[in-house]
Amino acid sequence: MRTQDYAANDVQGSRNETHIRDFISRYAGREILYCPNPGNGGDAFIAHATFGLFMEFSIRYETVTHDRIVENSTVFYGGGGNLVEGRYHHAHGFISNNIGRGNRIVVLPHSVSGHGDFLADAPEVTVICRETVSYDALRAAGLPDERLYLSEDLAFCIDPAEFQEPRKGEGTAHFLRRDVESKGKVPIPEDSLDISMCWSGDLWHDPAFTEA
């Protein structure tokens, strides 16, 4: 759901909305550390968009891995859906290891499930949610407006002009998810290809590789 769609669906009252481009522009010309979110091809899209915004706003960055411990830095943790309690550990582990060390940590547009008390008790962490369910849950957990925002997924910042014209083929193609985020409600043909899982891992630290 894009940012401009939120108002019509806001049944919880006013939400602290921001366009992610506007938010990142606050850091124009500054130095940051960036921890890309590990994951599949969808996370590559998100990281690619993030690198593009860094270039657009002349943000000088160093990429770090999710097991890195840093001090006295401005740190961006990559957008995605990793802050899901009981399923993924990368984002929570990174934040846990780097709070209380003089850092200011920004979690770029994310889906979040659980971890509300943990994030509410970490005053150096700002969370940007990419949809209203996560935002409302974290607001209910006690995150204040100055540390909680609602924005669009970073992938929407990619210029559609970057995509070439599709090549035409024949027959029927099946592209159904097989991973833990699959709904699992339909039979998956043997010839199905889970595109997102063609690439998966802690891979998105190099802008050229991520773009490719």
C-alpha positions in Angstrom: 0.0 0.0 0.0 1.4 3.4 -1.0 1.6 6.3 1.4 -1.1 8.3 -0.3 -3.5 5.4 0.3 -3.2 5.4 4.1 -5.6 8.3 4.9 -8.6 6.5 3.4 -7.8 3.4 5.5 -6.9 5.1 8.8 -9.4 3.9 11.3 -7.0 4.3 14.2 -6.7 8.1 14.1 -3.8 10.3 12.9 -0.7 8.4 12.0 2.8 9.9 11.8 3.3 9.6 8.0 6.4 10.6 6.1 7.6 9.9 2.5 10.7 7.9 2.8 12.6 10.1 0.3 11.8 13.1 2.6 12.9 11.3 5.7 16.2 10.1 4.2 16.9 13.6 2.8 17.4 14.8 6.4 20.7 13.0 6.3 21.9 14.6 3.1 25.7 15.0 3.0 26.2 13.1 6.2 28.1 9.9 7.0 26.2 6.8 8.1 26.6 3.1 8.5 24.1 0.9 6.6 23.2 -2.7 7.4 21.3 -4.2 4.5 18.6 -6.6 5.5 19.5 -10.2 4.6 16.9 -12.0 2.5 15.7 -12.8 -0.9 15.2 -11.1 -4.2 12.7 -8.7 -2.8 15.3 -7.5 -0.3 17.6 -6.9 -3.2 15.0 -4.5 -4.7 14.8 -2.7 -1.3 18.6 -2.4 -1.0 19.0 -1.2 -4.6 16.5 1.6 -3.9 18.3 2.5 -0.7 21.7 2.8 -2.5 20.0 5.0 -5.0 18.7 7.4 -2.4 22.1 7.5 -0.7 23.5 8.6 -4.1 20.7 11.1 -4.7 21.3 12.9 -1.3 25.1 12.5 -1.3 25.0 10.4 1.8 28.4 8.8 2.5 27.9 5.3 3.8 29.7 2.2 4.8 27.9 -1.1 4.7 28.1 -3.4 7.7 26.9 -7.0 8.3 24.1 -7.8 10.7 26.6 -9.3 13.2 28.7 -6.1 13.4 29.0 -4.1 16.6 29.6 -0.3 16.2 29.7 2.7 18.5 28.8 6.4 18.3 27.4 6.2 14.8 24.3 6.9 12.9 23.1 3.5 11.7 20.4 2.6 9.1 19.1 -0.9 9.2 17.7 -1.9 5.9 14.0 -2.1 5.1 12.1 -5.4 4.9 10.2 -7.8 7.1 12.8 -9.1 9.4 11.5 -7.8 12.8 9.2 -10.8 13.2 9.5 -12.2 16.7 10.0 -16.0 16.7 10.8 -16.2 12.9 13.8 -14.1 12.0 16.7 -12.9 14.2 19.0 -10.7 12.1 17.4 -7.3 12.7 16.6 -7.9 16.4 20.1 -9.2 17.0 21.7 -6.3 15.3 19.7 -3.8 17.2 20.3 -5.6 20.5 24.0 -5.6 20.0 24.2 -1.9 19.1 21.9 -0.2 21.6 23.6 1.4 24.6 26.7 2.2 22.6 26.1 5.8 21.7 24.5 5.0 18.3 21.4 6.4 16.7 19.6 3.6 14.9 17.0 4.0 12.2 15.0 0.9 11.0 14.1 1.7 7.4 10.5 0.8 6.3 9.8 -2.5 7.9 7.0 -4.9 8.7 7.1 -5.7 12.4 5.5 -8.4 14.5 6.2 -8.5 18.2 9.3 -6.8 19.7 7.0 -3.9 20.8 8.3 -3.7 24.4 11.9 -4.1 23.3 11.6 -1.3 20.8 9.7 1.0 23.1 12.5 0.6 25.7 15.2 1.5 23.2 15.2 5.3 23.0 18.0 5.4 20.5 16.0 3.4 17.9 13.6 5.0 15.4 11.3 2.7 13.5 9.7 3.4 10.1 6.8 1.0 9.4 5.8 0.2 5.8 2.2 -0.6 6.6 -0.5 0.3 9.2 -0.7 -3.0 11.0 2.9 -2.8 12.2 2.6 0.9 12.9 -0.5 0.5 15.1 1.0 -2.3 17.0 4.1 -0.4 17.8 2.2 2.7 18.8 0.1 0.6 21.1 3.3 -0.7 22.6 4.4 2.8 23.5 6.7 4.1 20.8 6.3 7.9 20.6 5.8 9.9 17.4 9.4 11.1 17.4 10.5 7.5 17.1 7.7 6.0 15.0 6.8 6.8 11.4 4.6 5.3 8.6 5.9 5.3 5.1 6.0 3.4 1.8 8.1 0.4 1.1 11.5 1.5 -0.2 11.1 -0.6 -3.4 8.5 2.0 -4.6 11.4 4.5 -4.9 12.9 2.6 -7.9 12.3 4.5 -11.1 10.2 2.2 -13.4 12.4 3.4 -16.3 15.1 1.1 -14.9 13.2 -1.9 -16.1 13.6 -3.1 -19.7 10.7 -4.2 -21.9 9.7 -7.8 -21.0 10.5 -10.5 -23.5 7.6 -12.5 -24.7 7.4 -16.3 -24.3 4.9 -19.1 -24.9 3.0 -21.4 -22.7 2.2 -21.1 -19.0 4.7 -20.2 -16.3 4.2 -20.9 -12.6 5.9 -18.6 -10.1 4.7 -19.6 -6.6 6.4 -19.1 -3.3 7.8 -22.1 -1.5 9.4 -20.5 1.5 8.1 -19.8 5.1 6.1 -16.8 3.8 4.2 -18.9 1.4 0.5 -19.3 2.3 0.7 -23.0 1.4 -3.0 -23.0 0.4 -2.6 -24.2 -3.2 -0.8 -27.2 -4.8 2.6 -26.1 -6.2 3.4 -27.6 -9.6 6.8 -29.3 -9.9 7.9 -26.8 -12.6 7.1 -23.8 -10.4 9.9 -21.3 -9.8 10.0 -19.2 -6.7 11.6 -16.1 -8.2 12.3 -14.5 -4.9 14.4 -17.4 -3.7 16.6 -17.5 -6.8 18.8 -15.2 -4.6 18.7 -15.4 -0.9 21.2 -14.6 1.9 23.3 -11.9 3.4 24.1 -10.7 -0.1 23.1 -7.1 -0.5 26.1 -5.1 0.6 27.6 -4.3 -2.9 25.6 -1.7 -4.9 26.7 -3.2 -8.3 25.8 -6.8 -7.4 22.5 -5.7 -5.9 21.6 -3.8 -9.0 22.5 -6.8 -11.2 
